[in-house]
Amino acid sequence: MENNFTVEGREIIVKKNELRRNILKNVVQQAEKIVKSPVPFTDYSSFRQYHLSGDRSGYQKPFGEKRRNIVFLAIAAYLTGKEKYILKLQDYIWDICNEQTWSAPAHLPEKLSYEKKYIDLVVSTTAAALAEIYSLLNDKLDENIKNRIVYEIEQRVFIPFYQHPEDYGWFKGYGSNWCAVCCGAIGTALIHTGRGKVYFEKILNNVIESINGYFDHFDTLGGWVEGVSYWNYGITNALKFTDALYRVTKGKINLFKHPKIQNTGLFPVHCFLPPDTFVNFGDSVENLALNRETMLLISQHTKYGKNVSWLLKHIRLNDFQDIRSLREIKIPEVLIPEQTFIHFKDIDWVITRKNWKDKNGPVFAIKAGHNEEPHNQIDVGQFIFHVFGEDYLCDYGAGSYTKEYFSPKRYENPFCNAEGHSLIFIDGMSQGLGRNFSGKIIEAKHGELEDEISLDLTGAYPSDLVTKVIRKIKFSKKQKYGHLLISDIVETNTERNIETRIQYNGKLKKLDRKHFVIYGKNGKLALNIIEPEKFNVKTGEFKNLPTLHGERKTMKFLKITSRGTKICFSIEAIPQMWS
């Protein structure tokens, strides 16, 4: 490591000639508001509220505002050189450094040990943000502030991680975003403020090992089992470190070369749902702004950069998430993707579409997997049908992150349990919880005019309930807006009530016992029940459910039930655009 690592001089985050001119006005406007307002207050009463009620927002809102505001102030100070931004920034840094802990209450035990050094997602990213500000504004910050930054990062992060890395489960928890966020942020902070320290080489080697382990856990084609939201969160911090390491060693240490990271641009590209949303299995969210610099780095350094450049023309980006927003990164020319069908075999997702050019065109996504995935929901066999810019057959995404949401009561919540997904139920019961309850995509056949996907879901159900559960999909591209046929074959040892459930968005109208129409904003979707001959159909809903970002949703679903030992459900979905 010593032979490859250049330590002369501090890393320069930005150069003036790389500055994006269009960010100045927006940043200064935000900075002016921040300068005129007091530093957000975080008190113990709000801190303890999480353990009393399970609500995170009372403490985490001002806690998060502090960390967002220092980015705006630092960028404004760098761009304008105005002392008022520096002075306010120093007040913020002083306040953050005075916090009893940089951890979120949700990541701490109710009874704190003041001798223990807790390092979580927020501790790590706070350290990285302060370290980047230290580098960017080194000649403008007071010595007291600079020394305080270095001291606090060392005491809260570097020394405990150096001495006892094994105390932190995320260190080698490669299959979770925590590994990427914590290790990536610590590595970034280390490059900025830890050079020449006794702990430097050991921490750097540990971080590199962990980031490579995290990369190893990607799907072969670059997919991430936690979905696009946590792909964005994890890889943003991992690549922030990867980029800093690459630049400070002048390319001698290049983690971008990892083969799975070379492919990872395929994941957000294929998860894209026009006009500007994403496939949202698990605790991922549909309406997501990806980190700008992360996407630019992927477009610049990886195999499918031209396809990522195409995606950047269509999606919303988070422009001011960190100091790196100052940099202008050259990206390749735009190239529309060619392949319309992809099977991420390691995470077992299939996503297919008619074409890339028609924003109203159909997209279908389905997952298998198991029921103990990170940010798990009971959802083996869940699917999405997107057309006319809307998810007509949908996944409702993530519920509100409360204490109960990450407790054994998680699966009482419709966002996480089987009731909130388009699954099969036998006598009112559905899939089991745990890694052993899993399914497999056994056929993923792509054709010019039709795709066929088959899933064996038998293993996701308790063996005393079923002997066979097969879900088959035919996605036709012959029609202008596509055609979908969903077939569920269920076999049991004894006669049982067997139900298939279809989640939907929009307003449902019943035409007769076999025919329904879902009305959306830009079109409608006809649902026709072809099989079985004998069945009952009901609608259901879970009203007013709190979501991850504070809105309220009503989950709506169609329940089709028949009785027997072998039932085949066949349901066709036919899109029609408003004339």
Secondary structure, 3 states (H helix, E strand, C coil): CCCCCCCCCCCCCCCHHHCCHHHHHHHHHHHHHHHCCCCCCCCHHHHHHHHHHCCCHHHHHHHHHHHHHHHHHHHHHHHHCCHHHHHHHHHHHHHHHHCCCCCCHHHCCCCCCCCCCCCCHHHHHHHHHHHHHHHHCCCCCCHHHHHHHHHHHHHHHHHHHHHCHHHCHHHHCCCCHHHHHHHHHHHHHHHHHCCCCCCHHHHHHHHHHHHHHHHHCCCCCCCCCCCHHHHHHHHHHHHHHHHHHHHHCCCCCCHHHCHHHHHCCHHHHHHEECCCEECCCCCCCCCCCEEHHHHHHHHHHCCCHHHHHHHHCCCCEECCCCHHHHCCCCCCCCCCCCCCEEEECCCCEEEEECCCCCCCCCEEEEECEEECCCCCCCCCCCEEEEECCEEEECCCCCECCCCHHHCHHHHHCCCCCHHHCCCEEECCECCCCEEEEEEEEEEEECCCCEEEEEEECHHHCCCCCCCEEEEEEEEECCCCCCEEEEEEEEEEEEEEEEEEEEEECCEEEEEECCEEEEECCCEEEEEEEEECCCCEEEEEEEEEEEECCCCEEEEEEEEEEEEEEEEEEEEEEEEEECC
